[in-house]
């Protein structure tokens, strides 16, 4: 009997449920859209919802464009998110992305995230909008793109970009189109919101770049690179205000040497400014190649059949971090890391992937799980219950967990982190405070995931929409898929405080 129990446990552990009956699919009929300068760019987005009900979630859109400003050609990337409801069936909504007075290309990415039993996302990337000055330059061709929803784990594990295929999406029948020709969404309001946010972000980028060009420290280093023969090739800016934010300016010589100038400006003053050129990197590698530790590690990897694949440089203050990545025929990886400060090699370390050790630990942990579970079942059904004459041990009453106080402390910490511009930690703490309080307030006595909390609230007929929106925003910022904003953060904190105050212990 015990053997059968262990066999069943092994089967349960190894089986992973993968079936999902319903889905949400986003599709567009072209990958490249052409518009005349001055005309409004409108993209018809087809949404197919095979759930038996409307689905609420967050629609995020990223607009990336190349802009010439203050002598720089720079990349502007703006991500925004808005609450969005998708009716069941198939419908089309027109998304407007504004106009351009000059020829340019804009890249658009769309993501709809929602929770149905678990968190799922459907993403359409690389929709290109071309603004051209002549009608003859318009090359609109049918080249449809579509994408189905995935869990976050499925999305992270996906290596093949075939999720977004260029195949023609399945066409609904005429009756279905007639019944679902409208999505319950104010299309014109959404178009106006996207256009307004894109214009505001572009104005912010342009003003930040103007303020950057007035900074003496930045201009001195920029001039130094230009005197060495480097020319600006591109730039990327991420402003929080008109004179605060981060930037990365890329340079290139005619013969191909490259350089990068990156840093952070706050209130018009340079907080951090770093320069690195191809020549600097060659000098660092030459210095590293003379180090005895590096020579030994490199020789060891060569003898074991590893070949160098890539080199990465990063800088923290005066310290340069170097990562040299290696790969062998069995696709095992190895990395040599080094730290160099003021032309002195501080540390050199070798890190290797050992597949056999990883596999060994997997089976050890699996065996421990099966053995432990089997023992608990055996103990439950075979061990004799203790005699009532046994000595009664005194019961020590534990102090109850003050979850309300703990949640309030997390909220205070979140507000402090936001003031210090640690937005990822701020949103993380705010979401954790909500999860902790709701879980313990409903006698679950443990902190659950966002998805399980929403599922619990739905199952017991409680209001969950506002809480779900807060969770969505926190997750998006934590995973760098959405830009933090004071308005959103204040809404999350206000919601958390209101829930705690309305449900006193």
C-alpha positions in Angstrom: 0.0 0.0 0.0 2.8 2.4 0.9 4.5 1.7 -2.5 1.3 2.6 -4.3 1.1 5.9 -2.3 4.7 6.9 -3.2 4.1 6.0 -6.9 1.0 8.2 -7.0 2.9 11.1 -5.3 5.7 10.8 -7.9 3.1 11.0 -10.7 1.5 14.1 -9.1 4.8 15.9 -8.7 5.8 15.3 -12.3 2.5 16.2 -13.9 2.1 19.9 -14.8 -1.3 21.1 -15.9 -1.1 23.1 -19.1 -4.6 23.3 -20.6 -6.2 26.7 -21.0 -9.6 26.7 -22.6 -10.1 30.4 -23.1 -7.8 33.0 -24.6 -7.4 36.7 -25.7 -5.8 37.4 -29.1 -4.6 40.7 -30.4 -4.0 41.2 -34.1 -3.3 43.9 -36.7 -3.6 43.5 -40.4 -0.2 45.1 -41.1 3.3 45.2 -39.5 4.1 48.5 -41.3 1.7 51.4 -41.6 2.4 54.4 -43.8 0.9 57.9 -43.3 1.5 61.3 -44.9 3.0 63.9 -42.7 0.3 65.9 -41.1 -2.2 63.0 -41.2 -3.3 61.2 -38.0 -1.8 57.7 -37.5 -4.6 55.3 -36.8 -4.1 51.6 -36.3 -7.2 49.2 -36.2 -6.6 46.7 -33.4 -8.7 43.5 -33.5 -9.3 41.8 -30.2 -10.7 38.3 -29.9 -11.9 37.3 -26.4 -12.9 33.6 -26.2 -13.8 33.8 -22.5 -17.5 33.6 -21.7 -17.4 37.1 -20.1 -15.8 40.5 -20.3 -12.2 40.6 -19.1 -10.8 43.6 -17.2 -7.1 44.4 -17.2 -4.4 46.9 -18.1 -3.5 48.0 -21.7 0.1 49.2 -21.9 1.6 50.8 -24.9 5.2 51.7 -25.6 6.0 54.3 -28.3 9.6 54.5 -29.4 10.8 57.1 -32.0 14.0 58.6 -33.4 14.1 62.4 -32.9 16.6 65.0 -34.0 16.9 67.7 -31.3 19.7 69.9 -30.0 22.2 68.4 -32.5 21.4 64.8 -31.3 19.5 62.0 -32.9 18.0 60.3 -29.9 15.7 57.5 -29.1 12.5 58.4 -27.2 10.7 55.5 -25.5 7.4 56.2 -23.7 5.4 53.5 -21.9 1.9 54.3 -20.5 -0.8 52.1 -19.1 -4.6 52.4 -18.7 -7.4 50.3 -17.4 -9.1 48.4 -20.2 -12.1 46.1 -20.5 -12.5 43.6 -23.3 -16.0 42.3 -24.2 -16.4 38.6 -25.1 -16.3 37.9 -28.8 -14.4 39.8 -31.5 -14.3 43.5 -32.0 -12.1 46.3 -33.4 -10.9 49.4 -31.8 -9.0 52.3 -33.6 -5.9 53.4 -31.7 -4.6 56.9 -32.6 -1.0 57.8 -32.3 -1.1 61.5 -33.4 0.6 63.2 -36.3 4.1 64.3 -37.4 5.1 67.4 -39.3 8.4 65.7 -40.5 9.2 62.3 -41.9 10.0 59.8 -39.2 9.4 56.2 -38.0 7.6 55.3 -34.8 7.7 51.8 -33.2 4.7 50.7 -31.2 4.4 47.8 -28.8 1.0 46.8 -27.1 0.5 44.6 -24.1 -2.8 43.6 -22.4 -2.3 42.0 -19.0 -5.1 40.5 -17.0 -5.8 37.9 -14.3 -8.1 34.9 -14.9 -7.0 32.2 -12.4 -3.5 33.4 -12.9 -1.7 36.5 -14.4 -1.6 36.4 -18.2 -0.3 38.8 -20.9 -0.7 39.1 -24.6 1.8 41.3 -26.4 2.2 42.7 -30.0 5.6 44.2 -30.7 7.3 46.1 -33.5 4.3 47.7 -35.2 6.0 50.4 -37.3 4.3 53.7 -38.2 6.1 55.5 -41.1 5.4 59.2 -41.7 6.3 60.1 -45.3 6.2 63.3 -47.3 5.1 61.8 -50.6 2.1 59.6 -51.5 4.5 57.5 -53.7 6.4 56.5 -50.5 3.4 54.8 -48.9 3.9 51.1 -49.1 0.9 49.7 -47.2 0.8 45.9 -47.7 -1.2 43.2 -46.0 1.2 41.5 -43.5 -0.9 40.6 -40.5 0.5 40.0 -37.0 -1.2 38.3 -34.1 -0.4 37.2 -30.5 -2.1 35.0 -28.0 -2.1 35.4 -24.2 0.6 33.6 -22.1 1.4 33.3 -18.5 4.4 35.3 -17.4 6.4 32.0 -16.9 5.6 30.9 -20.4 6.6 34.3 -21.8 9.9 34.2 -20.0 10.7 30.7 -21.1 9.8 31.3 -24.7 12.9 31.4 -26.8 11.4 31.3 -30.3 9.8 34.6 -31.3 7.2 32.7 -33.3 4.6 33.6 -30.7 4.0 36.7 -32.8 3.5 35.2 -36.2 2.9 36.9 -39.5 0.1 34.4 -40.4 -3.3 35.7 -41.2 -5.5 35.5 -38.1 -8.6 33.4 -38.2 -11.6 35.4 -39.5 -14.8 35.4 -37.5 -18.1 34.7 -39.3 -20.2 37.7 -40.4 -22.8 37.1 -37.7 -20.1 37.2 -35.0 -18.7 40.4 -36.4 -22.2 42.0 -36.4 -22.8 41.0 -32.8 -19.4 42.1 -31.5 -18.6 45.1 -33.8 -18.2 47.4 -30.8 -16.0 47.0 -27.8 -17.3 48.6 -24.6 -14.6 51.2 -24.6 -14.6 54.9 -25.4 -12.4 54.6 -28.5 -12.1 58.4 -29.1 -11.2 59.0 -25.5 -8.5 56.3 -25.6 -7.1 57.7 -28.9 -7.0 61.2 -27.4 -5.3 59.9 -24.3 -2.5 58.1 -26.3 -1.9 61.1 -28.5 -1.8 63.5 -25.5 0.6 61.3 -23.5 2.9 60.8 -26.5 3.1 64.6 -27.2 3.7 65.3 -23.5 6.5 62.8 -23.4 8.2 64.2 -26.5 8.0 67.7 -25.1 9.6 66.5 -21.9 12.4 64.7 -23.8 13.1 67.7 -25.9 13.3 70.1 -22.8 15.5 67.6 -20.9 17.9 67.4 -23.8 18.0 71.2 -24.1 18.9 71.4 -20.3 21.5 68.7 -20.8 23.2 70.7 -23.6 23.5 73.6 -21.2 25.3 71.6 -18.5 29.0 72.6 -18.5 30.3 69.2 -17.3 28.4 67.3 -19.9 29.4 69.7 -22.7 33.1 69.5 -21.7 33.1 65.7 -22.0 31.0 65.8 -25.2 33.5 68.2 -26.7 36.5 66.0 -25.6 35.0 63.1 -27.5 34.3 65.1 -30.6 37.9 66.4 -30.6 39.0 62.7 -30.6 37.1 62.1 -33.8 33.9 60.7 -32.3 30.5 61.8 -33.7 27.1 61.4 -32.0 25.3 58.3 -33.5 22.3 58.0 -31.3 21.0 58.9 -27.8 18.5 57.6 -25.3 17.0 59.8 -22.6 14.7 58.9 -19.7 13.6 62.2 -18.0 11.5 62.4 -14.9 11.3 66.2 -15.1 12.5 68.8 -17.6 15.9 68.9 -15.9 16.2 65.6 -14.1 16.6 62.1 -15.5 19.1 59.6 -17.0 20.7 59.6 -20.4 23.0 57.6 -22.7 24.7 59.2 -25.7 26.4 56.9 -28.2 29.3 58.0 -30.4 31.2 56.4 -33.3 34.3 57.1 -35.4 34.5 56.7 -39.1 36.7 53.6 -38.7 34.2 52.0 -36.4 35.4 52.8 -32.8 32.6 53.5 -30.5 32.1 55.4 -27.2 29.3 56.0 -24.7 28.6 58.9 -22.4 26.0 58.1 -19.8 24.9 59.5 -16.5 22.1 61.2 -14.4 21.2 64.8 -14.0 19.1 66.2 -11.1 17.7 69.7 -11.1 20.1 70.7 -13.8 23.2 69.4 -11.9 25.2 66.4 -13.0 24.8 63.7 -10.3 26.7 61.1 -12.3 28.7 61.2 -15.6 30.7 58.3 -17.0 32.6 58.0 -20.3 33.9 54.9 -21.9 35.4 54.4 -25.4 36.5 51.4 -27.4 40.1 52.4 -26.7 39.4 52.4 -23.0 38.0 48.9 -23.2 41.0 47.6 -25.1 43.3 49.1 -22.5 41.3 47.4 -19.7 41.4 44.0 -21.5 45.1 44.4 -22.1 45.6 45.1 -18.4 43.4 42.1 -17.4 45.3 39.8 -19.8 48.5 40.4 -17.8 46.9 39.2 -14.5 48.1 35.8 -13.3 44.6 34.7 -12.1 43.0 35.6 -15.4 45.7 33.7 -17.4 45.1 30.5 -15.3 41.3 30.7 -15.7 41.5 31.3 -19.4 43.9 28.4 -19.9 41.6 26.1 -17.9 38.6 27.0 -20.0 40.5 26.6 -23.2 41.7 23.1 -22.1 38.1 22.2 -21.4 36.9 23.3 -24.8 35.3 26.6 -23.9 35.3 29.5 -26.4 34.8 33.2 -25.6 31.3 34.5 -26.7 30.8 38.0 -25.4 32.3 40.7 -23.2 30.3 43.2 -21.1 31.5 46.3 -19.3 29.8 48.2 -16.6 31.0 51.0 -14.3 30.2 51.9 -10.6 32.1 55.0 -9.6 35.8 54.4 -10.3 35.4 50.6 -10.5 35.0 48.9 -13.9 33.2 45.5 -13.9 34.1 43.1 -16.8 32.3 39.9 -17.7 33.8 37.5 -20.2 31.3 34.9 -21.2 32.3 31.4 -22.6 30.5 28.4 -24.1 31.5 24.8 -24.8 30.1 22.2 -27.3 27.7 20.9 -24.7 26.2 24.4 -24.3 27.6 24.7 -20.8 28.4 28.3 -19.9 31.2 29.9 -17.9 31.9 33.5 -16.9 35.1 35.2 -15.8 34.3 38.3 -13.8 36.9 41.0 -12.9 36.9 44.4 -11.1 39.4 47.1 -12.0 39.8 50.2 -10.0 42.3 53.0 -11.0 44.1 50.7 -13.4 44.5 48.0 -10.8 42.9 44.6 -11.1 41.2 44.0 -7.8 39.4 40.7 -8.2 39.2 37.9 -10.9 36.7 35.0 -10.4 35.6 32.1 -12.5 32.0 30.9 -12.4 31.0 27.7 -14.2 27.7 26.0 -14.9 27.7 22.3 -13.9 24.7 20.6 -15.4 25.3 17.3 -13.6 25.3 19.1 -10.2 22.1 21.0 -11.1 20.5 17.7 -12.1 21.7 16.0 -9.0 20.2 18.6 -6.7 16.9 18.4 -8.6 16.6 14.7 -7.9 17.7 15.1 -4.3 15.0 17.7 -3.7 12.4 15.7 -5.5 13.3 12.6 -3.4 13.1 14.7 -0.2 9.7 16.0 -1.2 8.3 12.6 -2.0 9.8 11.0 1.2 8.5 13.8 3.4 5.0 13.7 2.0 4.9 9.9 2.2 6.0 10.0 5.8 3.3 12.5 6.7 0.6 10.3 5.1 2.0 7.2 6.8 2.0 9.0 10.2 -1.5 10.3 9.7 -3.0 6.9 9.0 -0.8 4.4 10.9 0.5 6.1 14.0 -1.6 5.5 17.1 -3.3 8.4 18.7 -1.8 9.4 22.0 -3.5 8.1 25.1 -5.7 10.6 27.0 -3.7 9.6 30.2 -0.6 11.2 28.7 0.8 14.1 30.6 -0.9 17.3 29.5 1.6 19.8 28.4 1.0 23.5 29.3 -0.3 25.5 26.4 1.7 28.6 25.6 -0.5 31.3 24.1 1.3 33.1 21.3 1.0 36.8 20.9 -1.3 37.4 17.9 0.3 38.8 14.8 -0.5 42.5 14.4 -0.9 42.4 10.7 -2.6 45.9 10.5 0.4 47.5 12.2 2.8 45.6 9.9 0.9 46.7 6.8 1.0 50.3 7.9 4.7 50.1 8.4 5.1 48.8 4.9 3.1 51.6 3.5 5.3 54.2 5.4 8.3 52.4 3.9 6.8 52.5 0.4 6.2 56.3 0.7 9.8 56.8 1.9 11.2 54.8 -1.0 9.1 56.8 -3.5 10.5 60.0 -2.1 14.0 58.6 -2.6 13.1 57.7 -6.2 13.4 54.0 -5.5 10.2 53.4 -7.4 10.6 49.6 -7.8 10.9 49.1 -4.1 8.1 51.6 -3.4 5.6 49.9 -5.6 6.7 46.5 -4.3 6.2 47.5 -0.6 2.8 49.0 -1.4 1.6 45.8 -3.1 3.0 43.7 -0.3 1.1 45.8 2.3 -2.2 45.2 0.5 -1.5 41.5 0.1 -0.6 41.0 3.8 -3.6 42.9 5.2 -6.2 41.4 2.9 -4.8 37.8 3.5 -4.8 38.0 7.3 -8.0 40.1 7.5 -9.8 37.2 5.8 -8.4 34.7 8.3 -6.2 33.1 5.7 -3.2 33.7 8.1 -0.6 33.8 5.4 0.5 36.2 2.7 -0.9 35.0 -0.7 -0.1 35.9 -4.3 -2.0 38.7 -6.1 -3.8 36.1 -8.2 -5.0 34.0 -5.3 -6.2 37.1 -3.4 -8.3 38.3 -6.3 -9.6 34.8 -6.9 -10.6 34.6 -3.2 -12.4 38.0 -3.3 -14.3 37.0 -6.4 -15.3 33.6 -5.0 -16.7 35.3 -1.8 -18.5 38.1 -3.7 -16.3 40.9 -2.4 -15.2 44.0 -4.3 -12.0 43.4 -6.1 -11.7 45.6 -9.2 -9.9 48.5 -7.5 -7.6 46.2 -5.6 -6.8 44.3 -8.8 -5.9 47.6 -10.5 -3.4 48.4 -7.7 -1.8 44.9 -8.0 -1.5 45.3 -11.7 0.3 48.7 -11.5 2.6 47.4 -8.7 3.6 44.4 -10.8 4.1 46.4 -14.0 6.5 48.9 -12.2 8.3 46.1 -10.3 9.1 44.3 -13.6 10.0 47.6 -15.4 7.0 47.4 -17.8 5.5 50.7 -16.7 6.8 54.1 -15.7 6.2 55.1 -12.1 4.0 58.2 -11.6 3.0 60.2 -8.6 -0.7 60.0 -9.5 -0.8 56.2 -9.7 1.3 55.8 -6.5 -0.9 58.1 -4.5 -3.9 56.2 -5.7 -2.4 52.9 -4.5 -1.4 54.3 -1.1 -4.8 55.9 -0.7 -6.5 52.6 -1.5 -4.3 50.6 0.9 -4.9 53.1 3.8 -8.7 53.1 3.1 -8.9 49.3 3.2 -7.0 49.1 6.5 -9.0 51.9 8.1 -12.4 50.5 7.0 -11.5 47.1 8.4 -10.2 47.7 11.9 -9.2 44.6 13.9 
